[in-house]
């Protein structure tokens, strides 16, 4: 027998392994997910999608360890999370950004304005018929401070829950006086939206229904900023012009300070050219208001609501949770620039 066969020859490693080989070398200088998105040259186009996804995950995990504290805003920032197209990650983004900001030391209020009550479910807040919540606020004039309840899983989050009763609010508000200002008046009257109150809410997220009816108009009248989640698929772009037109009409007629301040790309699949094409098109059209952090398509993000949790508590080390945490940080710092 040939003696040369007794030695195992050294073979080249796979492309997946070689793509991951440089990960540990550059971890001394922490890079956030936003840095990665802004500098696509950090990733070699010859690597496989699996290697790219792994590098994103490792670098994002490293950034969490050295994350600087975020200062509280001087006044509460009221975000209207809206998109009349369903299934784009609107509610998912609302609850996970809220949880991310709470983990970054902010006090957050989530107002569930969708009769389906999905935001309430995802934050572990029971909302059977008859539970005091947004219906009582916009229809009966109840005080937000009286109906807001703490999130059981995340310190720093309060929730105004929604019940199926809210489905009839659109009709009941039609003859009401100042029907577009019901939510704004309730927020203005709250002690915890006063800048002088140390226990104030720093961020308020209003999760709108997938429509442009009176409930969404109430949100646009009450808010100061609009956050639009956009799924990384071309169908998600349909109707965006109508939403932007509605925001502009609300600005001119009802609320001169409302503006679209952020767009968030959700369900981003780095393995496809389609997702990259949609993201590039959105960024070309809307520029800096598009957050650098994209939210990846993730089973863990989809699973979390079935356990009455956000992905931030369900699986805090998952790529989806890390991306939402980075998006929350970016959203908070965006307002200070």
WOGIPE-V732899 format. One record per helix or strand. SS is the DSSP state (~ for helix, > for strand). FROM is the first residue (numbers start at 1). TO is the last residue. If there is no record, write none. Layout:
ss:SS from:FROM to:TO
ss:SS from:FROM to:TO
This chain:
ss:~ from:3 to:6
ss:~ from:15 to:20
ss:~ from:24 to:26
ss:~ from:33 to:38
ss:~ from:40 to:42
ss:~ from:49 to:65
ss:> from:77 to:81
ss:~ from:90 to:103
ss:> from:108 to:112
ss:~ from:118 to:122
ss:~ from:134 to:138
ss:~ from:144 to:147
ss:> from:149 to:150
ss:> from:157 to:160
ss:~ from:164 to:173
ss:~ from:179 to:189
ss:~ from:191 to:193
ss:> from:203 to:207
ss:~ from:214 to:222
ss:> from:225 to:231
ss:~ from:234 to:237
ss:~ from:240 to:253
ss:> from:259 to:266
ss:> from:268 to:268
ss:~ from:273 to:289
ss:> from:290 to:290
ss:> from:296 to:296
ss:~ from:299 to:307
ss:~ from:311 to:314
ss:~ from:319 to:334
